[in-house]
Amino acid sequence: MAESYPKNQRSRRAARWYVRYPRAAPIGMFIIILAITLMAVYAIERSEDERVAAQTTQIAETLGSRLESQSLTAVAYLRAGAAFVASEDDLDAPAFETFFTEMREDARYRGVVGIGWAPRVAITEIEQFEEQMREAGRSNFMLDRDADATRDFIVPVRFVNPATLGNRALVGYDLSSDPAIAAALDHAERTGRSTASGPINLGNTPEGDQRTGFMLVMPVFDDEFGFRALRGFVFSPFEARGFLEDAIAAESLQNLSVEVYDAEGEERIELARGGTTIEGGGVQLASETINVSGRDWDIAIAQPAAGRLSNLALATLLFGLLASIMIVAITRLLTAQATEDREALVWLQEQNAIRDTLTRELNHRVKNTLANVLSIISLTRRRADDLDDFADSLGGRIRALSATHDLLTQSDWGTTPVGSVIEAEIAPYRQGHDMQVRLDGPEVELAPNDALSLGLAIHELATNASKYGSLSVHDGELDVTWELVAQDLVRVKWRESGGPEVAPDDKRGSGFGTELISKIVAHELRNPVDLQFEARGVRCTLTVPVRTPAEFGLRAPRMPKPPEEA
């Protein structure tokens, strides 16, 4: 026996722990299997990301090579054009157009706006240049140049091929007036090689979008007395978007976005984008830096943010979830009965606690209601002339309490709107007086006891109005308004008009209704009641306290009594 006792104790302790924590084993198994599954999914997704990154890097390198190849082709055209211009002592428009028409191969790639020639013109030779342009057929030709320019020369466009409407508008434009182009001109003059400019604005598309581009410039020199003198520049503007689209035309970009940035300077400036449009920028997968005629460009390739797992990862996740759910279900069956018994016991205890609380709350409400009823019976009996009068008066007041009780029951004895209380008490007397009764006021919530007192007062006023006042005649009018006069006080005003005139010796002011309103209701509301029997009708002003809803919850602490009731 001595040896078996510890063994029984251990089994009881194990059973207690098993019942006390019935979900521990299922949850533990679920977490372990789920962790293994998530690690497998992570490994699969990482491998997939590495594969996509490697593939995207290769695409970026290919696009970079194509863009560099296109730029080198364009430079070759410009170099040939520079050689042609240098060989012509007196270059005219027909010769320029003939040469560049034969040389141009625009069909090879998109984005080329044209090829042009812009001579270097000293400030002192501007008038002579303008005269030459007029003699060439451009009457009234005038150069539009910056009056504040610090250079001692300008670089106006003289010829542009092809002669489209946009290109013809370039004739006479000073290339050195644009800061991005001016920097490229200076670099080309210093190095003697072709140079790409920074981003420039080529105007707007018919849809109103800005056409961002760049310009390639090639210097043309004359050898005079053994010295090189700058004669001008052969240039070619490019639309960046078309330049990029031609490079990616032969590439399969499934769900990828390609963006090209000018990387010179402190911040990158976007030149063009192509491929799939991605909202929010997406996730960058690869980048490549290329050099286009002495200027660095960055190529960035991105894809949309991952919205779903790969097929293999998704299958692995589903399998892991199914396996974990099956193990959890099997483990859960072992503890289901013990857990259900324990939950049933807890539920019974909670129900007993709620029942006890409701019983105490109901007992409290019933005592308050019976106390109000006893007070009404006592005062009604003293004011009644006979048994029928007593029964009618008592029944009406009990119905008034019942109407307000219905409102409080609907709100689970929480707060009740002032307008609902007034509407419930006046409703029996509004038949035939819908157009004469007006209720108006803000949404104000009252505590249960204050709502009962206000309902009783409104009932007495409505009963008096239906017997002797404005509700006793068809043309009578009744206005009931209420407003917040403070954060915790609402003022209710009762005004009758159009009813029978109140005689000076009218005894209504000494009845039980008046006494009920002036004494009992005023005492319950803890504020005085202003009740006046004027000749044109009854006037009554009630001031009702506004309590916070939390004070009247089911398990809220009981409100302390005010000083006058203590």
DONUTOR-170731 format. One line per 4 residues: for each residue x, y, z of C-alpha. Coordinates in Angstrom, 3 decimals, padded with zeros to 6 digits, m for minus. Layout:
<pts>
X:Y:Z | ...
</pts>
This chain:
<pts>
000.000:000.000:000.000 | 002.811:002.372:000.828 | 004.317:001.882:m002.588 | 001.046:002.355:m004.502
000.077:005.645:m002.807 | 002.609:007.887:m004.543 | 001.696:006.275:m007.845 | m002.001:007.158:m007.327
m001.063:010.671:m006.299 | 000.980:011.106:m009.457 | m001.878:009.856:m011.651 | m004.325:012.207:m009.942
m001.970:015.119:m010.468 | m001.495:014.153:m014.144 | m005.240:013.887:m014.626 | m005.720:017.276:m012.942
m003.221:018.910:m015.280 | m004.753:017.190:m018.329 | m008.218:018.446:m017.398 | m007.009:021.859:m016.336
m005.222:022.523:m019.633 | m007.201:020.497:m022.202 | m006.041:022.606:m025.177 | m002.333:022.614:m024.354
m001.461:019.377:m026.178 | m003.510:020.111:m029.357 | m002.192:023.654:m029.585 | 001.379:022.508:m028.995
001.161:019.913:m031.759 | m000.452:022.419:m034.094 | 002.276:025.014:m033.454 | 005.083:022.493:m034.049
003.667:021.216:m037.348 | 002.759:024.724:m038.477 | 006.289:025.968:m037.694 | 007.807:023.146:m039.768
005.402:023.928:m042.618 | 006.186:027.651:m042.529 | 009.928:026.968:m042.602 | 009.432:024.777:m045.662
007.306:027.465:m047.338 | 009.946:030.095:m046.513 | 012.693:027.955:m048.064 | 010.626:027.410:m051.217
009.756:031.103:m051.561 | 013.364:032.145:m050.982 | 014.554:029.762:m053.675 | 011.899:031.113:m056.030
012.919:034.710:m055.265 | 016.562:033.903:m055.998 | 015.589:032.320:m059.299 | 013.497:035.348:m060.314
016.275:037.717:m059.188 | 018.862:035.889:m061.320 | 016.537:035.912:m064.321 | 015.756:039.593:m063.842
019.444:040.494:m063.519 | 020.068:038.843:m066.864 | 017.187:040.832:m068.391 | 018.630:044.067:m066.967
022.055:043.309:m068.465 | 020.489:042.517:m071.839 | 018.467:045.744:m071.845 | 021.545:047.714:m070.842
023.491:046.245:m073.758 | 020.684:047.089:m076.189 | 020.414:050.671:m074.963 | 024.181:051.145:m075.242
024.107:049.617:m078.725 | 021.341:052.005:m079.785 | 023.266:054.963:m078.419 | 026.427:053.875:m080.230
024.474:053.627:m083.485 | 023.144:057.137:m082.933 | 026.679:058.376:m082.204 | 027.862:056.823:m085.454
025.197:058.805:m087.341 | 026.267:061.997:m085.587 | 029.957:061.331:m086.311 | 029.153:060.861:m089.983
027.075:064.026:m089.907 | 029.895:065.955:m088.242 | 032.307:064.804:m090.942 | 029.840:065.884:m093.643
029.293:069.325:m092.113 | 033.041:069.838:m091.631 | 033.612:069.083:m095.321 | 031.077:071.667:m096.474
032.302:075.231:m096.544 | 028.869:076.653:m097.270 | 026.228:074.267:m095.969 | 022.725:074.929:m097.275
019.361:073.351:m096.451 | 019.000:071.122:m099.579 | 022.441:069.583:m099.144 | 021.810:068.955:m095.442
018.428:067.380:m096.100 | 019.727:065.173:m098.922 | 022.633:063.833:m096.860 | 020.701:063.094:m093.711
017.719:061.614:m095.564 | 020.056:059.055:m097.120 | 021.832:058.452:m093.818 | 018.935:058.218:m091.424
017.724:054.774:m090.438 | 014.911:055.734:m088.114 | 013.122:052.472:m088.792 | 015.747:050.601:m086.797
014.551:051.964:m083.479 | 011.998:054.353:m082.119 | 012.531:057.514:m080.123 | 014.603:059.544:m082.627
013.050:062.990:m083.033 | 015.485:064.110:m085.772 | 019.021:065.172:m086.638 | 020.042:068.797:m086.845
022.858:071.268:m087.188 | 023.437:074.220:m084.832 | 026.428:076.524:m085.632 | 028.377:078.474:m083.048
027.474:082.151:m083.509 | 029.323:084.881:m081.676 | 027.258:087.641:m080.118 | 028.714:090.102:m082.605
027.619:087.913:m085.533 | 023.962:087.460:m084.519 | 022.627:090.073:m086.951 | 024.620:088.522:m089.792
023.203:085.074:m088.931 | 019.656:086.432:m088.878 | 020.222:088.020:m092.307 | 021.486:084.714:m093.695
018.347:082.952:m092.414 | 016.147:085.576:m094.077 | 017.984:085.186:m097.355 | 017.438:081.415:m097.066
013.690:081.986:m097.205 | 012.693:082.574:m093.582 | 011.375:086.109:m093.741 | 011.131:088.123:m090.516
013.492:085.626:m088.837 | 014.649:086.772:m085.385 | 016.629:084.824:m082.779 | 014.930:084.365:m079.452
017.764:084.438:m076.920 | 018.170:085.192:m073.252 | 019.032:088.848:m072.726 | 020.847:088.036:m069.482
023.067:085.318:m070.994 | 026.712:085.479:m069.852 | 028.132:083.571:m072.845 | 029.839:085.408:m075.663
028.237:083.100:m078.208 | 024.988:081.227:m078.865 | 024.221:077.917:m080.552 | 021.044:078.454:m082.636
019.435:075.608:m084.562 | 019.763:076.135:m088.308 | 018.691:072.848:m089.904 | 016.601:069.935:m088.576
015.700:066.791:m090.482 | 012.990:065.533:m090.923 | 011.104:068.811:m091.370 | 008.133:067.992:m089.156
006.030:070.723:m087.583 | 007.726:070.272:m084.211 | 011.213:070.202:m085.742 | 010.582:073.347:m087.802
009.701:075.139:m084.562 | 013.236:074.365:m083.303 | 014.902:076.431:m086.040 | 016.438:079.471:m084.389
016.246:078.020:m080.862 | 019.428:078.626:m078.862 | 020.538:075.211:m077.564 | 022.824:076.842:m075.022
019.816:078.466:m073.310 | 018.775:075.093:m071.842 | 020.998:074.274:m068.808 | 020.973:070.505:m069.457
021.878:070.909:m073.138 | 024.408:073.669:m072.386 | 026.281:071.350:m070.012 | 026.419:068.683:m072.739
027.682:071.250:m075.274 | 030.493:072.333:m072.958 | 031.497:068.726:m072.260 | 031.461:067.846:m075.953
033.606:070.883:m076.797 | 036.162:069.986:m074.101 | 036.402:066.295:m074.982 | 035.778:066.495:m078.721
033.402:063.508:m078.432 | 029.668:062.951:m078.500 | 027.891:063.747:m075.232 | 024.437:062.978:m073.923
022.510:065.713:m072.129 | 020.471:065.401:m068.988 | 016.669:065.068:m069.101 | 014.927:067.677:m071.284
011.293:068.429:m072.024 | 010.316:067.715:m075.639 | 006.811:069.152:m075.212 | 003.540:067.406:m074.455
001.727:064.557:m076.140 | m001.816:065.059:m077.538 | m003.069:063.518:m074.309 | m001.287:066.232:m072.278
001.545:064.054:m070.905 | 005.064:065.468:m070.790 | 007.538:063.948:m073.264 | 010.808:063.494:m071.407
013.891:062.993:m073.533 | 017.595:063.661:m073.932 | 019.897:064.998:m076.632 | 023.115:063.668:m078.171
025.485:066.379:m079.412 | 028.637:065.995:m081.514 | 031.087:068.934:m081.908 | 032.303:070.013:m085.346
035.719:071.709:m085.550 | 037.563:073.606:m088.260 | 041.352:073.464:m088.412 | 042.649:076.997:m088.970
046.356:077.677:m088.881 | 046.922:074.464:m086.907 | 044.327:075.291:m084.251 | 040.919:073.707:m083.796
038.073:076.176:m083.839 | 034.562:075.116:m082.823 | 032.237:075.481:m085.762 | 029.066:074.127:m084.189
027.264:070.945:m083.186 | 025.418:068.164:m084.927 | 022.663:067.068:m082.547 | 019.897:064.523:m082.290
017.060:064.724:m079.724 | 015.527:061.449:m078.520 | 012.230:060.668:m076.816 | 013.294:058.529:m073.841
010.163:056.379:m073.738 | 010.389:055.375:m077.397 | 014.135:054.790:m077.007 | 013.395:052.358:m074.136
010.425:050.656:m075.802 | 012.527:049.784:m078.827 | 015.066:048.091:m076.514 | 012.454:046.006:m074.645
010.364:045.145:m077.720 | 012.133:041.817:m078.244 | 012.215:040.921:m074.522 | 009.487:038.958:m072.731
008.683:041.035:m069.633 | 005.984:039.043:m067.883 | 004.594:041.180:m065.065 | 007.810:043.246:m064.877
008.277:047.003:m064.925 | 011.388:048.669:m066.428 | 012.417:052.179:m065.394 | 015.374:054.202:m066.704
016.868:057.017:m064.601 | 019.485:059.657:m065.285 | 022.021:058.912:m062.527 | 024.158:062.049:m062.832
023.862:064.611:m060.047 | 022.722:064.259:m056.450 | 019.381:062.613:m057.233 | 018.122:060.294:m059.919
015.626:061.687:m062.447 | 013.275:059.344:m064.255 | 013.661:059.310:m068.030 | 011.188:056.614:m069.075
009.387:053.509:m067.951 | 008.004:050.536:m069.805 | 006.647:047.044:m069.381 | 003.869:046.430:m066.852
002.460:049.408:m064.966 | 002.798:048.776:m061.228 | 000.822:050.756:m058.676 | 002.873:051.860:m055.682
006.293:051.147:m057.227 | 006.398:047.393:m056.623 | 009.477:045.492:m055.461 | 012.807:046.160:m057.208
014.462:042.943:m058.343 | 017.528:044.072:m060.306 | 019.380:047.181:m061.465 | 022.051:047.928:m064.049
024.167:051.049:m064.682 | 025.144:051.883:m068.256 | 027.031:054.764:m069.866 | 025.398:056.606:m072.750
027.872:058.996:m074.375 | 029.555:059.957:m071.122 | 026.413:059.984:m068.976 | 025.403:057.302:m066.475
021.927:055.780:m066.640 | 020.376:053.396:m064.128 | 018.025:050.626:m065.282 | 015.701:049.321:m062.559
013.445:046.280:m063.020 | 010.624:045.687:m060.527 | 007.627:043.441:m060.103 | 004.371:043.925:m058.136
004.502:043.215:m054.424 | 003.917:039.519:m053.835 | 000.212:038.950:m053.448 | 000.257:035.157:m053.365
002.579:032.231:m052.781 | 004.058:030.136:m055.553 | 002.204:026.955:m056.470 | 004.714:024.679:m054.729
004.735:026.803:m051.578 | 000.947:026.993:m051.577 | 000.646:023.195:m051.919 | 003.144:022.698:m049.086
001.254:025.121:m046.858 | m002.101:023.461:m047.530 | m000.669:019.996:m046.844 | 000.879:021.186:m043.585
m002.363:022.829:m042.486 | m004.380:019.697:m043.246 | m001.907:017.494:m041.351 | m001.886:019.813:m038.353
m005.691:020.022:m038.311 | m006.002:016.232:m038.369 | m003.572:015.831:m035.467 | m005.304:018.598:m033.522
m008.678:016.923:m034.096 | m007.384:013.543:m032.869 | m005.747:015.098:m029.803 | m008.795:017.197:m029.092
m011.085:014.171:m029.004 | m009.085:012.822:m026.066 | m009.891:015.855:m023.906 | m013.296:016.875:m025.304
m015.446:015.317:m022.580 | m013.405:016.726:m019.694 | m013.378:020.164:m021.285 | m017.128:020.125:m021.900
m017.809:019.130:m018.283 | m015.591:021.905:m017.009 | m017.186:024.468:m019.323 | m020.660:023.317:m018.248
m019.705:023.813:m014.607 | m018.334:027.298:m015.282 | m021.462:028.169:m017.277 | m023.723:027.070:m014.402
m021.729:029.165:m011.970 | m021.988:032.203:m014.228 | m025.725:031.683:m014.662 | m026.180:031.484:m010.901
m024.210:034.702:m010.463 | m026.263:036.473:m013.152 | m029.500:035.155:m011.660 | m028.541:036.414:m008.197
m027.610:039.810:m009.616 | m030.834:040.053:m011.594 | m032.845:039.025:m008.538 | m031.244:041.752:m006.432
m031.703:044.304:m009.184 | m035.342:043.275:m009.724 | m036.006:043.409:m005.982 | m034.593:046.924:m005.879
m036.664:048.072:m008.883 | m039.859:046.484:m007.565 | m039.432:048.135:m004.166 | m038.937:051.541:m005.793
m041.934:051.041:m008.060 | m044.171:049.831:m005.195 | m043.092:052.806:m003.111 | m044.116:055.146:m005.943
m047.435:053.296:m006.362 | m048.202:053.474:m002.627 | m047.500:057.211:m002.609 | m049.755:057.731:m005.633
m052.546:055.614:m004.054 | m052.333:057.504:m000.781 | m052.478:060.964:m002.333 | m055.101:059.929:m004.896
m057.362:058.599:m002.141 | m057.188:061.888:m000.240 | m058.084:063.893:m003.363 | m060.777:061.577:m004.796
m064.467:062.521:m004.429 | m065.785:059.014:m005.009 | m064.648:055.490:m005.889 | m064.956:055.990:m009.661
m062.872:059.157:m009.562 | m060.310:057.331:m007.433 | m060.152:054.367:m009.861 | m059.859:056.597:m012.969
m057.131:058.802:m011.516 | m055.204:055.872:m010.105 | m055.476:053.867:m013.348 | m054.189:056.756:m015.463
m051.166:057.283:m013.230 | m050.367:053.578:m013.127 | m050.543:053.513:m016.960 | m048.135:056.469:m017.044
m045.668:054.500:m014.942 | m046.231:051.466:m017.190 | m045.524:053.428:m020.381 | m042.226:054.695:m019.031
m041.422:051.195:m017.724 | m041.877:049.841:m021.244 | m039.302:052.316:m022.557 | m036.852:051.397:m019.803
m037.384:047.693:m020.440 | m036.585:048.169:m024.136 | m033.273:049.796:m023.156 | m032.517:047.073:m020.530
m033.011:049.684:m017.830 | m030.316:051.843:m019.286 | m030.783:055.458:m020.328 | m033.934:056.635:m022.163
m034.260:059.670:m024.524 | m036.282:062.628:m023.229 | m038.262:062.759:m026.474 | m039.306:059.103:m026.176
m040.622:059.616:m022.624 | m042.661:062.678:m023.624 | m043.968:060.993:m026.793 | m045.086:057.880:m024.854
m047.043:059.911:m022.274 | m048.706:062.292:m024.766 | m049.530:059.594:m027.346 | m053.015:058.711:m025.911
m054.068:062.391:m026.111 | m052.753:063.191:m029.592 | m055.703:061.680:m031.458 | m057.150:064.446:m033.556
m054.419:066.851:m032.413 | m051.485:065.778:m034.548 | m051.109:069.202:m036.130 | m051.434:071.054:m032.790
m048.861:069.094:m030.748 | m045.231:069.975:m031.438 | m042.260:068.283:m029.789 | m038.731:069.611:m030.310
m035.393:069.172:m028.601 | m031.958:067.555:m028.837 | m031.117:063.907:m028.166 | m030.704:063.722:m024.368
m030.565:060.447:m022.397 | m032.096:060.176:m018.894 | m031.435:057.748:m016.071 | m034.264:055.270:m015.197
m035.510:057.012:m012.007 | m035.433:060.451:m013.645 | m037.270:059.097:m016.694 | m040.038:057.683:m014.436
m040.432:061.030:m012.629 | m040.500:062.986:m015.884 | m043.042:060.569:m017.362 | m045.326:060.973:m014.349
m045.140:064.773:m014.586 | m045.879:064.772:m018.340 | m048.829:062.433:m017.732 | m050.346:064.836:m015.190
m049.861:067.823:m017.505 | m051.337:065.912:m020.496 | m054.330:064.719:m018.418 | m054.991:068.282:m017.238
m054.672:069.592:m020.838 | m057.097:066.957:m022.183 | m059.720:067.815:m019.548 | m059.425:071.580:m019.208
m056.635:072.866:m021.445 | m055.487:073.051:m025.053 | m056.000:069.328:m025.811 | m059.678:069.569:m024.841
m060.549:071.593:m027.965 | m059.786:070.961:m031.644 | m057.940:074.263:m032.221 | m055.780:074.072:m029.103
m051.990:074.003:m029.404 | m049.317:072.390:m027.271 | m045.575:073.004:m027.512 | m043.129:070.827:m025.583
m039.462:071.746:m025.984 | m036.332:070.781:m024.139 | m032.723:071.953:m024.158 | m029.468:071.310:m022.347
m028.777:074.216:m019.989 | m025.705:072.558:m018.520 | m023.683:069.416:m019.058 | m025.781:067.584:m016.437
m029.154:069.429:m016.670 | m031.923:069.503:m019.268 | m034.822:071.967:m019.098 | m038.268:070.851:m020.337
m040.856:073.528:m021.156 | m044.605:072.795:m021.442 | m046.657:075.572:m023.102 | m050.388:075.416:m023.875
m052.284:077.922:m026.028 | m055.587:078.166:m027.863 | m057.535:076.266:m025.185 | m060.294:077.435:m022.838
m059.282:080.534:m020.942 | m058.167:079.857:m017.381 | m060.317:081.775:m014.932 | m058.651:083.587:m012.024
m060.564:081.440:m009.513 | m059.751:078.142:m011.328 | m059.104:075.424:m008.739 | m056.834:073.318:m010.920
m053.832:074.787:m009.210 | m054.809:073.079:m005.937 | m055.480:069.570:m007.318 | m053.528:066.362:m006.774
m051.844:066.648:m010.177 | m050.439:070.024:m009.205 | m049.323:068.694:m005.863 | m047.791:065.603:m007.519
m045.787:067.733:m009.916 | m044.819:070.458:m007.459 | m043.836:068.199:m004.584 | m043.239:064.569:m005.459
m041.747:065.107:m008.940 | m039.701:068.098:m007.806 | m038.386:066.007:m004.910 | m037.473:063.072:m007.163
m035.780:065.323:m009.732 | m034.003:067.315:m007.012 | m034.912:070.566:m008.765 | m037.872:072.945:m008.314
m040.799:072.882:m010.767 | m042.193:076.160:m012.160 | m045.958:075.532:m012.746 | m048.137:078.527:m013.743
m051.826:078.656:m014.677 | m051.930:081.677:m016.987 | m055.069:082.934:m018.714 | m053.918:081.754:m022.177
m052.835:078.341:m020.919 | m050.698:076.298:m018.541 | m046.945:076.923:m018.432 | m044.603:074.430:m016.753
m040.808:074.273:m016.614 | m039.082:071.124:m015.356 | m035.348:070.826:m014.720 | m034.177:067.207:m015.012
m030.691:065.938:m014.078 | m028.678:064.085:m016.724 | m026.641:061.194:m015.289 | m023.851:059.249:m016.947
m025.007:055.883:m018.401 | m022.346:053.931:m016.499 | m024.013:054.749:m013.186 | m027.070:052.686:m014.122
m025.445:049.490:m015.457 | m026.535:046.092:m014.221 | m023.581:045.662:m011.900 | m022.717:049.330:m011.354
m022.216:050.420:m007.725 | m025.266:051.908:m006.117 | m025.464:055.693:m006.326 | m024.958:057.449:m002.988
m027.950:059.344:m001.644 | m027.938:063.122:m002.029 | m027.430:065.208:001.138 | m031.132:066.062:001.502
m032.085:062.350:001.522 | m029.244:061.079:003.669
</pts>
